[in-house]
Amino acid sequence: MRIRKVTTADIGLLCPVFVDMERHYEGAGAIGEAEVRARLGRFLRSGHGIMLVAVDDGALGILSMFEMFPGVALRPVWFMKELYVAERARSRGIGEALIREAAKIVVEQGGSRLDFTTGRDNSGAQRFYSRVGAGEVECVVLRFDEAALARLAQQETELLPE
């Protein structure tokens, strides 16, 4: 197995992992391969963030992360959006290998930390992250969902007088 950065040439390689991930999280109504190809292609062509893939005879797992600025002392902070290992490849050290490669990149880029979230009810993920050295921080996660974003985008901003 090896881990490397993803390129647009990897879309076909990654599709099975993303379809698996969507079914894992969303169930039977998950999006299909054609939509995965389109969305993944758009993301990879955008140049936003870094995506890693663990591969052997196919894709085993992915990790995506993004640099954010500013962080503490104006150093970058990275955010890991997704770490997913295909069901067929779990319990082989692939998640840990992906995290280690991400850590190398963050350190090389001068980052001060790697932040991420997991579901409060996802005790398996919490045990895994704790085992590889992550610490839990007190934080309130807020979100504008799709409907809230649409409302905000349509509203006019009125500035208050000085």
C-alpha positions as CSV (number, residue, x, y, z in Angstrom):
1,M,0.0,0.0,0.0
2,R,1.1,3.6,-0.6
3,I,-0.3,7.0,0.0
4,R,-0.1,9.8,-2.4
5,K,-1.8,13.1,-3.4
6,V,-4.8,12.8,-5.7
7,T,-4.9,14.2,-9.2
8,T,-7.7,14.6,-11.7
9,A,-6.4,11.4,-13.3
10,D,-7.6,9.5,-10.2
11,I,-11.4,10.2,-10.6
12,G,-12.1,6.6,-11.8
13,L,-9.9,5.1,-9.1
14,L,-11.7,7.1,-6.4
15,C,-15.3,6.6,-7.5
16,P,-15.8,3.2,-5.7
17,V,-14.6,4.7,-2.4
18,F,-16.8,7.7,-2.7
19,V,-19.9,5.6,-3.7
20,D,-19.1,3.4,-0.7
21,M,-18.8,6.4,1.6
22,E,-22.0,7.9,0.4
23,R,-23.9,4.6,1.0
24,H,-22.2,4.3,4.4
25,Y,-23.4,7.8,5.5
26,E,-26.6,8.3,3.4
27,G,-27.9,4.8,2.8
28,A,-29.6,3.4,-0.3
29,G,-30.6,6.8,-1.6
30,A,-27.0,7.9,-2.0
31,I,-25.8,9.6,-5.2
32,G,-24.5,7.3,-8.0
33,E,-21.2,7.0,-9.8
34,A,-22.0,9.6,-12.5
35,E,-22.7,12.3,-10.0
36,V,-19.7,11.3,-7.9
37,R,-17.5,11.7,-11.0
38,A,-18.9,15.1,-11.8
39,R,-18.6,16.5,-8.2
40,L,-15.2,15.0,-7.6
41,G,-13.9,16.3,-10.9
42,R,-15.1,19.8,-10.1
43,F,-13.4,19.7,-6.7
44,L,-10.1,18.4,-8.0
45,R,-10.0,20.9,-10.9
46,S,-10.6,23.7,-8.3
47,G,-7.3,23.2,-6.6
48,H,-8.8,23.8,-3.2
49,G,-7.3,21.7,-0.5
50,I,-5.3,18.5,-0.6
51,M,-6.8,15.0,-1.0
52,L,-4.7,11.9,-0.2
53,V,-5.5,8.4,-1.3
54,A,-4.3,5.1,0.0
55,V,-3.9,2.6,-2.9
56,D,-2.9,-0.9,-3.6
57,D,-4.9,-2.8,-6.2
58,G,-7.5,0.0,-5.9
59,A,-8.3,2.9,-3.7
60,L,-8.6,1.9,0.0
61,G,-9.3,5.2,1.6
62,I,-9.1,9.0,1.3
63,L,-8.3,12.0,3.4
64,S,-9.2,15.6,2.4
65,M,-7.9,18.7,4.2
66,F,-7.8,22.4,3.7
67,E,-5.4,25.2,4.8
68,M,-7.1,28.0,6.6
69,F,-5.5,31.4,7.5
70,P,-5.0,33.0,10.0
71,G,-4.3,30.7,12.8
72,V,-2.4,31.2,16.1
73,A,0.6,33.6,15.5
74,L,-0.6,34.0,11.9
75,R,0.4,30.4,11.1
76,P,-1.9,28.2,9.0
77,V,-4.3,25.9,10.6
78,W,-5.5,22.9,8.6
79,F,-8.9,21.4,8.7
80,M,-9.5,17.7,7.9
81,K,-12.9,17.4,6.3
82,E,-12.9,13.7,5.6
83,L,-11.1,10.6,6.5
84,Y,-12.8,7.5,5.1
85,V,-11.5,4.0,4.7
86,A,-13.5,1.6,2.5
87,E,-15.3,-1.1,4.5
88,R,-13.3,-3.8,2.8
89,A,-10.0,-2.2,4.0
90,R,-10.8,-1.4,7.6
91,S,-8.6,-2.5,10.5
92,R,-5.5,-2.6,8.5
93,G,-3.8,0.7,9.6
94,I,-4.9,2.6,6.6
95,G,-6.6,5.4,8.5
96,E,-3.6,5.9,10.7
97,A,-1.3,5.9,7.7
98,L,-3.4,8.6,6.0
99,I,-3.4,10.7,9.2
100,R,0.4,10.4,9.4
101,E,0.9,11.6,5.8
102,A,-1.5,14.5,6.5
103,A,0.6,15.4,9.6
104,K,3.7,15.4,7.5
105,I,2.2,17.8,5.0
106,V,0.8,20.1,7.7
107,V,4.3,20.3,9.4
108,E,6.0,20.8,6.0
109,Q,3.6,23.7,5.2
110,G,4.3,25.4,8.6
111,G,0.9,24.6,10.0
112,S,0.3,24.9,13.7
113,R,-2.5,22.3,14.0
114,L,-4.9,20.0,12.2
115,D,-8.5,20.3,13.3
116,F,-11.5,18.1,12.5
117,T,-14.8,17.0,13.8
118,T,-16.6,13.7,14.3
119,G,-20.1,12.9,15.3
120,R,-20.7,12.9,19.1
121,D,-22.2,9.4,18.7
122,N,-19.4,8.0,16.7
123,S,-17.5,6.4,19.5
124,G,-15.4,4.2,17.2
125,A,-14.0,7.2,15.4
126,Q,-13.4,8.9,18.8
127,R,-11.4,5.9,20.1
128,F,-9.4,5.8,16.8
129,Y,-8.5,9.5,16.9
130,S,-7.6,9.3,20.6
131,R,-5.4,6.2,20.0
132,V,-3.4,8.1,17.3
133,G,-2.9,11.1,19.5
134,A,-5.8,13.6,18.9
135,G,-7.2,15.5,21.9
136,E,-10.7,16.6,22.3
137,V,-11.3,20.4,22.6
138,E,-14.4,22.2,23.8
139,C,-16.0,23.8,20.8
140,V,-19.4,24.8,19.5
141,V,-19.9,23.9,15.9
142,L,-22.4,26.1,14.1
143,R,-23.6,25.7,10.6
144,F,-25.6,27.5,7.9
145,D,-27.4,24.7,6.1
146,E,-28.4,25.0,2.4
147,A,-31.7,26.7,3.1
148,A,-30.1,29.2,5.5
149,L,-27.3,30.0,2.9
150,A,-30.0,30.6,0.3
151,R,-31.8,33.0,2.6
152,L,-28.7,34.9,3.5
153,A,-27.5,35.2,-0.1
154,Q,-30.8,36.8,-1.1
155,Q,-30.9,39.4,1.7
156,E,-29.6,42.9,1.2
157,T,-27.1,44.2,3.7
158,E,-28.0,47.4,5.4
159,L,-25.0,49.1,7.1
160,L,-25.6,51.1,10.2
161,P,-24.6,54.7,10.2
162,E,-21.4,55.6,12.0
